[in-house]
Amino acid sequence: MAGAYWIAHVNVTDEAAYSEYAKRATVAIADHGGKFLARGGKYEILEGKDRARHVVALFPSLQIAHDCYYSDAYQEALSYAKGASERDLLIVEAAE
């Protein structure tokens, strides 16, 4: 079974609310077997729209990554990010 990545590109507009999102999302992601590979840190934009923050998390499968996003715990966390950030988030299956 191939793993899957969550890839997020974010501009934070409300640090306090987004901090609460990050705290809660970390728990929801870990509860679904997710592991952060990149979370903030230095980056170089080569093409496309720039966002100030980039996050990559690895999950055991595409289905588990999907289930995590739609879980009650993650949706509650997400309520803190809405209005506190501009985000792009996608799930992509890892190559085997």
C-alpha positions as CSV (number, residue, x, y, z in Angstrom):
1,M,0.0,0.0,0.0
2,A,1.5,3.4,-1.0
3,G,1.6,6.2,1.4
4,A,0.2,9.7,0.7
5,Y,1.3,13.2,1.3
6,W,-0.6,16.2,2.5
7,I,0.9,19.3,1.0
8,A,-0.2,22.7,2.3
9,H,0.8,26.2,1.2
10,V,-0.3,28.8,3.7
11,N,-0.3,32.5,4.4
12,V,-1.3,33.1,8.0
13,T,-3.3,36.2,8.7
14,D,-4.2,35.7,12.4
15,E,-1.3,34.1,14.3
16,A,-3.3,33.4,17.5
17,A,-6.1,31.5,15.8
18,Y,-3.7,29.7,13.5
19,S,-1.6,28.6,16.4
20,E,-4.7,27.0,17.9
21,Y,-5.4,25.3,14.6
22,A,-1.8,24.0,14.4
23,K,-2.0,22.6,17.9
24,R,-5.3,20.7,17.3
25,A,-4.4,19.6,13.7
26,T,-1.2,18.1,15.0
27,V,-3.2,15.8,17.3
28,A,-5.7,14.8,14.6
29,I,-2.9,14.1,12.1
30,A,-0.9,12.0,14.6
31,D,-4.1,10.1,15.5
32,H,-4.3,9.0,11.8
33,G,-0.7,7.9,11.6
34,G,0.5,11.1,9.9
35,K,4.0,12.3,10.4
36,F,5.3,15.8,9.5
37,L,8.2,15.8,7.0
38,A,8.3,19.6,6.6
39,R,6.6,22.3,8.7
40,G,7.6,25.8,8.0
41,G,11.3,26.2,7.5
42,K,13.4,27.7,4.7
43,Y,12.1,27.3,1.1
44,E,12.7,28.6,-2.4
45,I,9.8,29.3,-4.7
46,L,10.7,28.2,-8.2
47,E,7.3,28.5,-9.9
48,G,3.7,29.6,-9.0
49,K,2.2,31.6,-6.3
50,D,4.2,32.2,-3.2
51,R,2.9,31.4,0.3
52,A,4.9,32.0,3.4
53,R,4.4,28.6,5.0
54,H,4.7,25.1,3.6
55,V,3.8,21.8,5.3
56,V,4.2,18.3,4.1
57,A,2.8,15.3,6.1
58,L,3.1,11.7,5.3
59,F,0.2,9.3,5.9
60,P,0.0,5.5,5.6
61,S,-2.4,5.7,2.6
62,L,-4.4,8.1,0.5
63,Q,-7.6,6.8,2.2
64,I,-6.3,7.5,5.7
65,A,-5.1,11.0,4.6
66,H,-8.6,11.6,3.2
67,D,-10.3,10.2,6.4
68,C,-8.1,12.4,8.6
69,Y,-9.2,15.6,6.7
70,Y,-12.8,14.7,7.1
71,S,-12.5,13.5,10.7
72,D,-14.4,15.4,13.4
73,A,-11.1,16.3,15.2
74,Y,-9.5,17.8,12.1
75,Q,-12.7,19.6,11.0
76,E,-12.8,21.2,14.5
77,A,-9.1,22.2,14.1
78,L,-9.8,23.6,10.7
79,S,-12.5,25.9,12.1
80,Y,-9.6,27.9,13.7
81,A,-7.7,28.2,10.3
82,K,-10.7,29.5,8.4
83,G,-10.5,33.3,8.4
84,A,-7.0,33.1,9.9
85,S,-5.2,32.0,6.8
86,E,-5.2,31.7,3.0
87,R,-4.5,28.0,2.3
88,D,-4.1,25.5,-0.5
89,L,-4.1,21.9,0.6
90,L,-3.9,18.7,-1.5
91,I,-3.4,15.0,-1.0
92,V,-1.2,13.1,-3.4
93,E,-0.4,9.4,-3.4
94,A,3.3,8.6,-2.9
95,A,5.1,6.7,-5.7
96,E,5.7,3.0,-4.8
